[in-house]
Amino acid sequence: MAPLFSLLSVVVLLVSIGSGQVGSFRAAIQNDHPSARSVPALVGVPSSTLPPPSTRGASGVAYDYADGYLVLFGGAAPGGVYLSDTWIFQGGQWRQLHPATSPPARDLIEGQMVWDPVDNYVLLFGGRSSSNLTDSWSFRGGTWTEICASCGPPVQQGATVYDAADGYLLEVVGQHEYPSYSDTPAYYSYRGGTWTDLGVVPFGKRQTVGLAYDAGDGYVVAFAGNVYGGGTCFGADVLCRDTWEYHAGVWTELCTGGLAAPSCASEPSARGAPEMTFDPLDGYVVLFGGGNSTQDSDTWSFSGGAWTQRFPSATRPGDSDNALIFDASGRDRGVYSYTVNGGDDGYLWRGGAWGVPYSTYGTVTDSVTGNPVTGANVSDGGLSAVTDASGSYNLSEFNGTHVLGLVATGYPNAGATVLVAGSDVLKNFALSHTSSSLRATASANRTTGYEALAVHYTGSATGGSGAVTLSWSFGDGSSGSLYADPTHVYNASGTFVARLTATDSSGASNSSTVVIVVAPYVATSPPPTSSNGSTLFGLPLLETVALLLVIIALVAVVAILLVRRRKPPVAPPVNSYGGWADGALQSSGPTPGGYDPPAGPPTYYPPDVAPGPPPGMPPF
């Protein structure tokens, strides 16, 4: 594949959110009429099945942070036909929008289209068609809204940048493409839908001045520019090299920059249309190229009020009228050079060096399910990319060997080494789930015993993703169980390992085991068994039941006989006198034989001696 000559790649992100710096994109700052040029091809992303925008030049382009896509508007088609169509680029595809209202057709050689972070929309103003246009429009949520019909700055070449310290867009206007002595060098602020004329710039009228917000020092930096049609630049009628600071409404000259005697110890040479933006990775404003009698190819940094020339190991051809744009996305992270005369010129400033970036791209999937892994971070040093919903990632790399690292939640870290040698590199990752977050726990009510040992198991699991299923294997060749808490009987002796396996919806698994020891049954003689193998009290079951019935019957017979043999009690013999034959006392107590005499006091009668009759009674 070709280098990253991608319209998307150079304007996807124009701002470093961390530093608060926003760069403007001048899609059509050039010194001649726009000629028709093709929209650059997209590299490292799936080819669009939809037709891209038609061939054109001098379009307005800005990244819409509120809606998350690139916006392209208008331009000039071959033959000088002005266009008014709106396109967005998202997910690797161009798509034309058809809003109910759109700005009039125009090119933007003398107009601007830029993201406005204060008002949270894309701002378009100025431009030209059959006449100069001074209207201003906002684009948000796929809809164009006219802010004012004639309220913008004069239609002249200039530059726009977001001044984070003062909280507004700063527009510096200088000269028309075809200059006249009546051009007014002025500067304007834009905030809350209102343009405010801030006065005349002190450095006079000039075309293609370089403008950038220095987030490290907290002010706007203006440098150089070319002057035509009667203007002067410290005695020169063509090029300037002075440096200015703008802060809180005040311009301060930092380097006088006269052609003969610059006031700074070191500074770029006089030139027009230098490319400038703030590089938050390195913490300075970076400047490249510009135009004089030839196209400059030197690189400079500006920080702390001073210019320093950079001497990167890899150089690039000189050019001018381009836009340097910092891309804050993980894929392209660095400063891109974008040419307004035909698209991305393919160079990226990163880590103090220029290089031609190529795509290292691919997908990250689950090795078991094949599903895409979203949110995985693929990195190469300071670069990083996060996989999207399809599991895709894309990094821009210079030529050389690169070590990639991959971090994804629920998976072990992975990595790969890739060699970039003048073309894009495809590298896919297939990850196996780690079970670190899934835990199975197995237990048993007993772990030892004899043959025919019944063991009740308890199983559970924690962690994992989605639904978790449990399965048991008992280690004795049985079919196992899918119940969490099964009971299993071990009929044979031996040592068995029961295993509980927990598996979640992503395919991750974790196991826990319990060791069961079963001893053989031991007896002095083998117990007799019935035909079905059952025993009771050591005897076959049927014989044991019959014996019990016989015993019960014998016990019943003995009880009956004992009852029948029992006789009623008999009183002992008495003598003729009413006493006991043995001469014992007669009492009310029972006799040894069980006979109960009548109650009364005991009376003793000698044997064979009869008592006399009571007094007054006849004898017996």
Secondary structure per residue as TSV (DSSP state, phi and psi in degrees):
chain	resnum	aa	ss	phi	psi
A	1	M	-	360.0	160.0
A	2	A	-	-77.6	168.1
A	3	P	-	-59.7	175.1
A	4	L	-	-77.8	66.7
A	5	F	-	-83.5	62.4
A	6	S	-	-111.5	124.4
A	7	L	H	-58.5	-40.5
A	8	L	H	-63.8	-43.8
A	9	S	H	-63.7	-25.6
A	10	V	H	-96.2	-12.4
A	11	V	H	-130.4	12.6
A	12	V	S	-59.8	-43.2
A	13	L	-	-133.8	119.5
A	14	L	-	-100.3	4.2
A	15	V	E	-138.0	142.5
A	16	S	E	-96.0	106.1
A	17	I	T	-60.8	-35.7
A	18	G	T	-62.6	-37.6
A	19	S	T	-92.2	-14.8
A	20	G	T	79.1	11.5
A	21	Q	E	-91.7	135.2
A	22	V	E	-124.0	129.0
A	23	G	-	-98.2	149.4
A	24	S	-	-93.0	152.2
A	25	F	B	-113.0	114.7
A	26	R	-	-97.1	94.4
A	27	A	T	-73.4	-12.0
A	28	A	T	-150.4	54.4
A	29	I	-	-102.0	104.8
A	30	Q	-	-154.1	165.5
A	31	N	S	-100.3	8.5
A	32	D	S	-137.6	172.3
A	33	H	-	-64.3	146.7
A	34	P	-	-69.6	133.8
A	35	S	-	-102.9	157.2
A	36	A	-	-70.7	132.3
A	37	R	B	-140.6	153.4
A	38	S	-	-77.7	151.8
A	39	V	-	-68.1	130.8
A	40	P	-	-59.2	150.0
A	41	A	-	-72.7	156.9
A	42	L	-	-99.1	132.3
A	43	V	-	-118.7	139.4
A	44	G	S	80.5	7.0
A	45	V	S	-129.9	156.0
A	46	P	-	-57.7	141.6
A	47	S	-	-66.2	140.5
A	48	S	-	-75.8	138.5
A	49	T	S	-87.8	-5.2
A	50	L	S	-100.1	150.3
A	51	P	-	-68.4	139.3
A	52	P	-	-78.2	176.2
A	53	P	-	-58.2	152.6
A	54	S	-	-70.4	166.1
A	55	T	S	-59.9	133.0
A	56	R	B	-164.3	173.1
A	57	G	B	-139.9	164.3
A	58	A	S	56.5	40.6
A	59	S	-	-79.9	163.1
A	60	G	E	-95.1	132.9
A	61	V	E	-137.2	135.6
A	62	A	E	-155.6	154.5
A	63	Y	E	-93.5	127.8
A	64	D	E	-92.5	100.4
A	65	Y	T	-71.5	-27.7
A	66	A	T	-69.1	-38.0
A	67	D	T	-103.9	-11.9
A	68	G	T	79.1	37.3
A	69	Y	E	-153.9	166.7
A	70	L	E	-84.0	138.8
A	71	V	E	-117.6	132.5
A	72	L	E	-122.6	135.2
A	73	F	E	-135.9	137.2
A	74	G	E	59.7	-149.2
A	75	G	E	116.9	-173.4
A	76	A	E	-120.5	124.5
A	77	A	E	-85.0	169.3
A	78	P	T	-53.2	141.1
A	79	G	T	85.9	7.6
A	80	G	T	76.6	24.1
A	81	V	E	-84.7	121.9
A	82	Y	E	-84.3	142.7
A	83	L	E	-115.0	156.8
A	84	S	E	-137.8	25.1
A	85	D	E	-87.4	155.5
A	86	T	E	-120.5	130.7
A	87	W	E	-129.0	151.2
A	88	I	E	-126.5	152.1
A	89	F	E	-122.5	122.6
A	90	Q	E	-155.7	137.9
A	91	G	T	61.0	30.0
A	92	G	T	82.6	9.4
A	93	Q	E	-136.6	143.1
A	94	W	E	-83.3	145.0
A	95	R	E	-146.6	129.7
A	96	Q	E	-85.0	134.8
A	97	L	E	-98.0	154.7
A	98	H	-	-129.4	68.1
A	99	P	-	-64.3	153.3
A	100	A	S	-62.6	-32.7
A	101	T	-	-130.0	140.1
A	102	S	-	-138.5	156.0
A	103	P	-	-62.8	155.2
A	104	P	-	-60.6	155.8
A	105	A	S	-59.2	146.4
A	106	R	B	-172.2	165.0
A	107	D	E	-107.2	170.9
A	108	L	E	-122.6	35.9
A	109	I	E	-60.9	-39.7
A	110	E	E	-117.9	40.9
A	111	G	E	-144.3	176.2
A	112	Q	E	-138.6	150.4
A	113	M	E	-138.6	120.0
A	114	V	E	-150.4	152.4
A	115	W	E	-77.6	131.5
A	116	D	E	-107.2	101.1
A	117	P	T	-72.5	-19.6
A	118	V	T	-73.5	-47.8
A	119	D	T	-93.8	-5.8
A	120	N	T	64.5	45.5
A	121	Y	E	-155.1	168.2
A	122	V	E	-81.7	130.5
A	123	L	E	-107.5	129.1
A	124	L	E	-119.4	133.1
A	125	F	E	-149.9	150.5
A	126	G	E	73.4	-164.3
A	127	G	E	111.1	-175.2
A	128	R	E	-150.9	151.1
A	129	S	S	-135.2	-114.1
A	130	S	S	-72.2	-17.9
A	131	S	S	-147.0	170.0
A	132	N	B	-73.5	143.4
A	133	L	-	-115.3	135.0
A	134	T	-	-121.4	21.5
A	135	D	-	-83.5	165.6
A	136	S	E	-132.6	138.4
A	137	W	E	-134.7	150.3
A	138	S	E	-112.6	148.0
A	139	F	E	-127.1	120.0
A	140	R	E	-154.2	135.4
A	141	G	T	62.2	29.8
A	142	G	T	79.0	10.9
A	143	T	E	-125.5	133.9
A	144	W	E	-90.2	136.8
A	145	T	E	-132.9	127.1
A	146	E	E	-74.9	127.6
A	147	I	E	-86.3	-44.1
A	148	C	E	-160.2	150.1
A	149	A	S	-82.7	-30.8
A	150	S	S	-154.2	78.9
A	151	C	-	-140.2	-6.6
A	152	G	S	-79.3	179.3
A	153	P	-	-64.5	167.1
A	154	P	-	-59.2	148.5
A	155	V	S	-79.6	91.4
A	156	Q	-	-143.8	158.5
A	157	Q	-	-65.4	144.5
A	158	G	E	-170.4	-156.5
A	159	A	E	-150.7	150.3
A	160	T	E	-130.4	140.5
A	161	V	E	-149.0	152.2
A	162	Y	E	-85.1	122.0
A	163	D	E	-91.9	95.6
A	164	A	T	-67.1	-32.4
A	165	A	T	-66.8	-37.9
A	166	D	T	-97.5	-11.9
A	167	G	T	77.7	33.5
A	168	Y	E	-153.6	164.2
A	169	L	E	-74.3	135.9
A	170	L	E	-112.5	121.1
A	171	E	E	-112.6	124.1
A	172	V	E	-109.4	121.2
A	173	V	E	-112.8	144.7
A	174	G	-	-127.8	-81.9
A	175	Q	-	-129.5	156.9
A	176	H	-	-67.5	163.8
A	177	E	S	-58.4	-40.4
A	178	Y	S	-105.5	95.7
A	179	P	-	-68.5	155.7
A	180	S	-	-139.4	164.6
A	181	Y	T	-71.3	-12.8
A	182	S	T	-88.8	-3.8
A	183	D	-	-58.8	138.3
A	184	T	-	-108.7	117.1
A	185	P	-	-78.9	108.2
A	186	A	E	-135.4	172.4
A	187	Y	E	-140.4	147.4
A	188	Y	E	-132.6	154.0
A	189	S	E	-113.1	152.0
A	190	Y	E	-133.2	125.4
A	191	R	E	-159.5	135.0
A	192	G	T	61.8	31.8
A	193	G	T	82.0	9.4
A	194	T	E	-124.3	130.0
A	195	W	E	-91.1	136.8
A	196	T	E	-127.7	124.5
A	197	D	E	-76.1	116.8
A	198	L	E	-95.5	-4.9
A	199	G	E	122.8	-165.7
A	200	V	E	-97.1	132.4
A	201	V	-	-68.8	139.5
A	202	P	T	-72.9	-17.5
A	203	F	T	-91.1	7.4
A	204	G	-	82.9	-180.0
A	205	K	-	-83.2	137.3
A	206	R	-	-161.4	155.1
A	207	Q	B	-91.4	156.9
A	208	T	S	46.3	51.7
A	209	V	-	-72.7	143.9
A	210	G	E	-82.3	135.5
A	211	L	E	-141.5	131.2
A	212	A	E	-153.8	152.1
A	213	Y	E	-94.3	121.6
A	214	D	E	-89.0	95.0
A	215	A	T	-68.1	-25.6
A	216	G	T	-68.6	-36.3
A	217	D	T	-103.7	-13.3
A	218	G	T	81.2	33.4
A	219	Y	E	-153.2	167.5
A	220	V	E	-85.8	138.7
A	221	V	E	-113.4	129.6
A	222	A	E	-117.1	137.2
A	223	F	E	-141.0	136.2
A	224	A	E	59.6	-149.7
A	225	G	E	119.8	163.6
A	226	N	E	-115.2	147.4
A	227	V	-	-121.2	132.9
A	228	Y	-	-131.6	158.2
A	229	G	S	72.0	42.0
A	230	G	S	103.4	-5.9
A	231	G	-	-77.8	166.9
A	232	T	-	-131.2	155.1
A	233	C	B	-136.4	80.6
A	234	F	T	54.9	49.9
A	235	G	T	91.9	-12.5
A	236	A	B	-101.5	147.5
A	237	D	S	-105.8	10.4
A	238	V	S	-129.5	-63.6
A	239	L	E	-121.6	151.8
A	240	C	E	-124.8	163.0
A	241	R	E	-144.6	22.6
A	242	D	E	-82.2	155.7
A	243	T	E	-123.4	132.4
A	244	W	E	-128.2	149.3
A	245	E	E	-111.8	138.4
A	246	Y	E	-123.9	125.2
A	247	H	E	-155.9	131.6
A	248	A	T	54.5	39.6
A	249	G	T	81.1	6.9
A	250	V	E	-121.1	131.0
A	251	W	E	-94.7	133.6
A	252	T	E	-130.8	126.9
A	253	E	E	-80.0	127.2
A	254	L	E	-97.3	-38.1
A	255	C	E	-134.6	122.7
A	256	T	-	-63.2	-36.5
A	257	G	-	66.4	25.0
A	258	G	-	-61.9	148.4
A	259	L	S	-59.1	-33.2
A	260	A	S	-84.1	-39.8
A	261	A	-	-144.1	87.7
A	262	P	-	-65.6	146.9
A	263	S	S	-85.9	-18.2
A	264	C	S	-91.0	150.9
A	265	A	S	-61.9	-32.9
A	266	S	S	-149.3	135.2
A	267	E	-	-162.8	158.4
A	268	P	-	-62.2	157.7
A	269	S	-	-72.8	166.1
A	270	A	S	-61.4	139.9
A	271	R	B	-168.6	165.2
A	272	G	B	-115.2	155.9
A	273	A	S	53.1	50.0
A	274	P	-	-71.0	151.2
A	275	E	E	-93.7	123.8
A	276	M	E	-140.6	141.7
A	277	T	E	-164.9	167.4
A	278	F	E	-89.2	133.4
A	279	D	E	-104.7	99.1
A	280	P	T	-70.0	-20.2
A	281	L	T	-67.6	-37.6
A	282	D	T	-104.0	-11.9
A	283	G	T	78.6	31.5
A	284	Y	E	-151.2	165.3
A	285	V	E	-79.2	130.6
A	286	V	E	-106.4	137.0
A	287	L	E	-124.9	135.2
A	288	F	E	-135.5	139.8
A	289	G	-	62.6	-153.0
A	290	G	-	126.4	-178.2
A	291	G	B	-129.1	138.6
A	292	N	S	-137.0	-126.5
A	293	S	S	-71.4	-21.9
A	294	T	S	-132.1	175.2
A	295	Q	B	-87.7	120.6
A	296	D	-	-70.6	151.4
A	297	S	-	-133.2	19.2
A	298	D	-	-91.1	157.4
A	299	T	E	-122.3	134.4
A	300	W	E	-132.2	155.2
A	301	S	E	-121.3	149.4
A	302	F	E	-126.5	123.4
A	303	S	E	-157.8	141.2
A	304	G	T	62.5	27.6
A	305	G	T	80.1	10.8
A	306	A	E	-132.5	147.6
A	307	W	E	-94.7	140.8
A	308	T	E	-134.4	126.8
A	309	Q	E	-78.2	137.3
A	310	R	E	-103.5	143.4
A	311	F	-	-124.7	76.1
A	312	P	-	-65.5	150.7
A	313	S	S	-65.6	-32.1
A	314	A	S	-108.2	126.5
A	315	T	-	-100.2	176.5
A	316	R	-	-146.1	159.3
A	317	P	-	-64.1	150.1
A	318	G	-	-73.2	153.0
A	319	D	-	-161.4	174.2
A	320	S	-	-148.5	176.7
A	321	D	S	60.8	20.7
A	322	N	E	-99.4	172.3
A	323	A	E	-121.2	126.1
A	324	L	E	-88.5	128.7
A	325	I	E	-132.9	125.7
A	326	F	E	-80.9	126.7
A	327	D	E	-101.7	113.7
A	328	A	-	-84.6	-4.5
A	329	S	S	-70.0	153.5
A	330	G	T	-62.6	-33.3
A	331	R	T	-64.4	-50.2
A	332	D	T	-107.0	3.6
A	333	R	-	-31.8	107.8
A	334	G	E	158.1	-175.2
A	335	V	E	-100.7	119.3
A	336	Y	E	-93.9	148.8
A	337	S	E	-103.1	120.7
A	338	Y	E	-118.0	122.6
A	339	T	E	-90.7	132.3
A	340	V	T	-80.2	-1.5
A	341	N	T	-103.4	26.7
A	342	G	T	150.5	4.3
A	343	G	E	116.3	-169.4
A	344	D	E	-60.9	126.6
A	345	D	E	-86.6	3.9
A	346	G	E	89.5	3.7
A	347	Y	E	-107.8	143.1
A	348	L	E	-131.5	132.6
A	349	W	E	-97.9	118.0
A	350	R	E	-150.0	127.2
A	351	G	T	62.3	33.2
A	352	G	T	80.1	19.1
A	353	A	E	-145.2	148.8
A	354	W	E	-92.4	143.8
A	355	G	E	-155.7	161.3
A	356	V	-	-93.9	113.5
A	357	P	-	-80.5	140.0
A	358	Y	E	-120.8	158.3
A	359	S	E	-86.4	128.3
A	360	T	E	-104.4	113.1
A	361	Y	E	-141.1	166.5
A	362	G	E	165.2	-161.6
A	363	T	E	-128.4	156.1
A	364	V	E	-120.7	120.4
A	365	T	E	-130.3	165.5
A	366	D	E	-83.6	128.4
A	367	S	T	-68.6	-22.6
A	368	V	T	-88.2	-51.3
A	369	T	T	-91.4	-21.6
A	370	G	-	77.5	1.9
A	371	N	-	-74.1	149.6
A	372	P	B	-66.9	145.6
A	373	V	-	-101.1	110.4
A	374	T	T	-92.5	152.1
A	375	G	T	77.0	8.8
A	376	A	-	-75.4	144.8
A	377	N	E	-105.4	118.3
A	378	V	E	-107.7	124.9
A	379	S	E	-135.0	157.6
A	380	D	E	-142.4	88.5
A	381	G	T	67.0	-118.9
A	382	G	T	-80.3	-11.4
A	383	L	E	-89.3	148.7
A	384	S	E	-155.6	154.3
A	385	A	E	-143.1	143.1
A	386	V	E	-108.1	130.2
A	387	T	-	-65.2	142.6
A	388	D	-	-90.0	-165.0
A	389	A	T	-63.8	-23.9
A	390	S	T	-92.6	3.0
A	391	G	S	79.5	12.3
A	392	S	E	-90.2	148.3
A	393	Y	E	-136.6	164.1
A	394	N	E	-156.8	121.5
A	395	L	E	-118.7	145.2
A	396	S	E	-100.2	126.9
A	397	E	E	-127.0	147.1
A	398	F	-	-79.7	167.3
A	399	N	S	-58.4	141.5
A	400	G	E	135.7	-177.3
A	401	T	E	-93.2	132.2
A	402	H	E	-129.9	137.4
A	403	V	E	-103.2	116.0
A	404	L	E	-93.8	141.9
A	405	G	E	-119.6	144.7
A	406	L	E	-131.2	128.9
A	407	V	E	-126.8	124.2
A	408	A	-	-138.4	135.9
A	409	T	T	-62.3	130.2
A	410	G	T	86.4	1.1
A	411	Y	S	-128.1	152.7
A	412	P	-	-69.0	150.7
A	413	N	-	-61.4	146.3
A	414	A	E	-132.2	171.4
A	415	G	E	-165.7	170.4
A	416	A	E	-163.1	155.2
A	417	T	E	-110.7	128.4
A	418	V	E	-124.5	150.0
A	419	L	E	-113.4	118.4
A	420	V	E	-99.5	120.8
A	421	A	S	-139.6	68.8
A	422	G	S	80.8	11.4
A	423	S	S	-156.8	165.4
A	424	D	-	-69.7	154.4
A	425	V	E	-124.7	128.6
A	426	L	E	-96.7	124.9
A	427	K	-	-138.9	112.2
A	428	N	-	-99.9	151.6
A	429	F	E	-123.8	134.4
A	430	A	E	-119.3	115.6
A	431	L	E	-103.2	141.2
A	432	S	-	-98.8	132.5
A	433	H	-	-63.0	139.5
A	434	T	-	-90.9	146.9
A	435	S	-	-96.4	18.0
A	436	S	T	-60.5	-29.4
A	437	S	T	-95.6	-7.5
A	438	L	E	-107.9	128.0
A	439	R	E	-131.2	125.3
A	440	A	E	-100.3	143.8
A	441	T	E	-132.0	124.3
A	442	A	E	-122.2	142.9
A	443	S	E	-148.2	164.9
A	444	A	E	-140.3	151.1
A	445	N	S	-75.3	-21.2
A	446	R	-	-151.9	150.6
A	447	T	S	-123.3	-3.9
A	448	T	E	-137.7	159.1
A	449	G	E	162.0	-172.1
A	450	Y	E	-100.8	171.3
A	451	E	S	-49.5	149.8
A	452	A	S	68.7	33.0
A	453	L	E	-80.4	122.9
A	454	A	E	-95.0	122.3
A	455	V	E	-117.4	130.0
A	456	H	E	-102.1	122.4
A	457	Y	E	-101.3	153.0
A	458	T	E	-129.3	127.4
A	459	G	E	-127.8	146.1
A	460	S	E	-154.2	168.1
A	461	A	E	-148.3	148.5
A	462	T	E	-128.8	157.4
A	463	G	E	76.1	-158.0
A	464	G	-	79.9	175.7
A	465	S	S	-120.7	136.8
A	466	G	S	70.9	-157.0
A	467	A	-	-71.7	141.1
A	468	V	E	-116.0	128.9
A	469	T	E	-108.2	147.3
A	470	L	E	-115.6	143.4
A	471	S	E	-144.5	141.3
A	472	W	E	-112.3	142.7
A	473	S	E	-124.7	136.6
A	474	F	-	-98.9	-3.9
A	475	G	S	81.8	4.5
A	476	D	S	-115.9	16.4
A	477	G	S	85.3	3.2
A	478	S	S	-76.7	174.9
A	479	S	-	-77.3	-7.7
A	480	G	-	80.1	-167.6
A	481	S	B	-152.5	149.6
A	482	L	-	-103.9	3.6
A	483	Y	S	-81.1	150.3
A	484	A	S	-70.9	-36.7
A	485	D	S	-127.4	72.9
A	486	P	-	-87.6	166.4
A	487	T	E	-117.9	135.1
A	488	H	E	-133.3	139.3
A	489	V	E	-105.1	126.3
A	490	Y	E	-97.8	108.3
A	491	N	-	-88.4	-13.9
A	492	A	S	-114.7	154.7
A	493	S	-	-82.4	159.0
A	494	G	E	143.1	-179.6
A	495	T	E	-108.1	125.7
A	496	F	E	-125.5	142.2
A	497	V	E	-109.0	109.0
A	498	A	E	-87.8	133.9
A	499	R	E	-124.5	128.6
A	500	L	E	-101.7	126.7
A	501	T	E	-117.4	124.6
A	502	A	E	-105.4	132.3
A	503	T	E	-131.1	128.1
A	504	D	E	-96.4	-180.0
A	505	S	T	-68.3	-18.9
A	506	S	T	-86.9	-5.9
A	507	G	S	98.9	-6.2
A	508	A	-	-69.1	145.7
A	509	S	E	-140.9	158.2
A	510	N	E	-152.6	145.4
A	511	S	E	-125.1	156.2
A	512	S	E	-140.5	142.7
A	513	T	E	-124.0	157.6
A	514	V	E	-134.4	132.0
A	515	V	E	-96.0	127.2
A	516	I	E	-115.1	128.6
A	517	V	E	-113.8	120.1
A	518	V	E	-114.2	122.5
A	519	A	E	-91.7	151.9
A	520	P	-	-73.4	156.0
A	521	Y	-	-75.7	133.4
A	522	V	-	-125.0	131.0
A	523	A	-	-144.9	159.9
A	524	T	S	-67.4	-39.5
A	525	S	S	-139.3	147.1
A	526	P	-	-62.8	129.7
A	527	P	-	-65.7	139.9
A	528	P	-	-64.5	150.4
A	529	T	-	-129.0	150.3
A	530	S	-	-80.0	-178.6
A	531	S	T	-61.8	-28.7
A	532	N	T	-96.2	5.4
A	533	G	-	83.1	6.3
A	534	S	-	-91.8	145.7
A	535	T	E	-134.2	158.7
A	536	L	E	-151.6	127.0
A	537	F	T	55.7	29.5
A	538	G	T	81.6	-2.7
A	539	L	E	-113.1	158.0
A	540	P	E	-56.8	148.1
A	541	L	H	-61.3	-45.8
A	542	L	H	-67.0	-41.8
A	543	E	H	-64.9	-37.2
A	544	T	H	-64.6	-40.7
A	545	V	H	-65.3	-42.3
A	546	A	H	-63.0	-41.6
A	547	L	H	-61.9	-41.1
A	548	L	H	-63.1	-41.0
A	549	L	H	-63.0	-40.7
A	550	V	H	-63.1	-43.5
A	551	I	H	-62.1	-43.6
A	552	I	H	-60.7	-41.2
A	553	A	H	-64.6	-43.1
A	554	L	H	-62.0	-42.6
A	555	V	H	-60.8	-38.7
A	556	A	H	-67.0	-40.8
A	557	V	H	-64.1	-45.3
A	558	V	H	-60.2	-39.9
A	559	A	H	-64.5	-39.2
A	560	I	H	-65.4	-44.8
A	561	L	H	-61.6	-40.0
A	562	L	H	-64.1	-36.2
A	563	V	H	-68.2	-43.6
A	564	R	H	-67.1	-32.6
A	565	R	T	-74.2	-6.8
A	566	R	-	-82.8	132.2
A	567	K	-	-111.8	160.4
A	568	P	-	-74.8	159.2
A	569	P	-	-70.2	145.2
A	570	V	-	-118.9	135.2
A	571	A	-	-74.8	144.4
A	572	P	-	-68.7	158.7
A	573	P	-	-65.2	151.5
A	574	V	B	-118.4	158.5
A	575	N	-	-84.6	-178.5
A	576	S	T	-73.7	-7.2
A	577	Y	T	-104.1	9.0
A	578	G	S	86.2	3.0
A	579	G	S	-96.5	171.6
A	580	W	B	-71.1	148.2
A	581	A	T	-61.4	-24.0
A	582	D	T	-91.3	5.5
A	583	G	-	78.5	13.3
A	584	A	-	-77.5	164.9
A	585	L	-	-69.7	139.9
A	586	Q	B	-88.9	125.3
A	587	S	-	-137.4	177.0
A	588	S	S	-83.1	-4.1
A	589	G	S	-80.5	159.4
A	590	P	-	-69.5	147.9
A	591	T	-	-79.7	166.0
A	592	P	T	-60.5	-25.5
A	593	G	T	-83.2	-5.7
A	594	G	S	100.5	4.4
A	595	Y	-	-85.9	133.6
A	596	D	-	-103.8	108.7
A	597	P	-	-70.6	168.6
A	598	P	-	-64.6	153.4
A	599	A	S	-73.2	150.0
A	600	G	S	149.9	170.8
A	601	P	-	-69.8	146.4
A	602	P	-	-67.0	144.9
A	603	T	B	-127.5	131.1
A	604	Y	-	-99.7	128.9
A	605	Y	-	-124.3	127.0
A	606	P	-	-65.4	155.4
A	607	P	T	-61.4	138.3
A	608	D	T	58.4	17.9
A	609	V	-	-112.9	116.7
A	610	A	-	-92.2	139.1
A	611	P	-	-70.7	151.0
A	612	G	-	-74.4	164.3
A	613	P	-	-70.5	154.9
A	614	P	-	-60.3	154.8
A	615	P	T	-57.3	138.0
A	616	G	T	78.9	8.0
A	617	M	S	-116.3	147.1
A	618	P	-	-68.9	155.8
A	619	P	-	-64.5	161.6
A	620	F	-	-61.1	360.0
